[in-house]
Amino acid sequence: MTSAFIIQVHSQLQPDPNEETAALLRVLIHKIDNTTFGGDVPALPQWTSPPQTAIRVQCILYASLAASLLSAFLSMLGKQWLNRYASVDMRGSAIERSQNRQWKLDGIVAWYFDHVLESLPLMLQGALLLLGCALSQYLWEIDTTVASVVLGVNSFGLLFYLFIIVAGAVSNSCPYQTPGANVIRHVSGLVRSAYALSVERSEVHSASITYWNSIAKGTAKDTFTSILLYPFALLIAFAINVFHLGRVIFQILANSARRACRWSFGTSPVPV
């Protein structure tokens, strides 16, 4: 379907030969009888560049086609990988065959094989979404009524897909589980853990506890002054916390770059 749509839109990226032929025929008729067009010389069409809408639509269509082809390619590779895992080695004893089977299973877990295969439907869904966007934009330049119908159907499908992603992420018992729901659930868990850890160990949290403890022991005047100065102290503590966070991120990136350099030179990475 995407290929047929690309062929339909591709004709807008180059001059229309039928239009040029018609213009040349009008000029020829004018040479024979200059009264046919009221004495005016017919102008030849001047091709400058394709419309920007056609260029954008073609970019989206080719992205959709590339995603579909990549998904098909990875699907065939995934089938080969599964056949290799399911193959039974008849050589060796039962213990050796069992160890070989366990070795394959450990490799699947270590290399996140299930996540790679779950990404294939996401590619197809993304390709379908791109096709719907390209179709809506192409029809919008032709007829807004038809484009509104297509855009409404695409929007309903997108909202339904987002709904089942959120439902699957909120409830583990929801039968409409998708890879997107697993990603959201995993990311939300990491964010909650990082937030709890950062709050407990942050300079903002420590400064707040110290600040309000000192307020409780002071006079009314000190309490009023402390409340007025509290936002500035909180801002300073937040800046210190951001500085520490940036230093940790820089250290992580430096360690990763060091490991990459060791791999590039053919040596095993040394723990840092």
Stockholm file with secondary structure:
# STOCKHOLM 1.0

chainA/1-272         MTSAFIIQVHSQLQPDPNEETAALLRVLIHKIDNTTFGGDVPALPQWTSPPQTAIRVQCILYASLAASLLSAFLSMLGKQWLNRYASVDMRGSAIERSQNRQWKLDGIVAWYFDHVLESLPLMLQGALLLLGCALSQYLWEIDTTVASVVLGVNSFGLLFYLFIIVAGAVSNSCPYQTPGANVIRHVSGLVRSAYALSVERSEVHSASITYWNSIAKGTAKDTFTSILLYPFALLIAFAINVFHLGRVIFQILANSARRACRWSFGTSPVPV
#=GR chainA/1-272 SS CHHHHHHHHHGGGSCCHHHHHHHHHHHHHHHHCTTTTTTCCCCCCCCCCCCHHHHHHHHHHHHHHHHHHHHHHHHHHHHHHHHHHHCCCCSSCHHHHHHHHHHHHHHHHHTTHHHHHHHHHHHHHHHHHHHHHHHHHHHHTTCHHHHHHHHHHHHHHHHHHHHHHHHHHHCTTCSCCCHHHHHHHHHHHHHHHHHHHHHHHSHHHHHHHHHHHHHHHSCHHHHHHHHHHHHHHHHHHHHHHHHHHHHHHHHHHHHHHHHHHHHHTTCCCCCC
#=GC SS_cons         CHHHHHHHHHGGGSCCHHHHHHHHHHHHHHHHCTTTTTTCCCCCCCCCCCCHHHHHHHHHHHHHHHHHHHHHHHHHHHHHHHHHHHCCCCSSCHHHHHHHHHHHHHHHHHTTHHHHHHHHHHHHHHHHHHHHHHHHHHHHTTCHHHHHHHHHHHHHHHHHHHHHHHHHHHCTTCSCCCHHHHHHHHHHHHHHHHHHHHHHHSHHHHHHHHHHHHHHHSCHHHHHHHHHHHHHHHHHHHHHHHHHHHHHHHHHHHHHHHHHHHHHTTCCCCCC
//
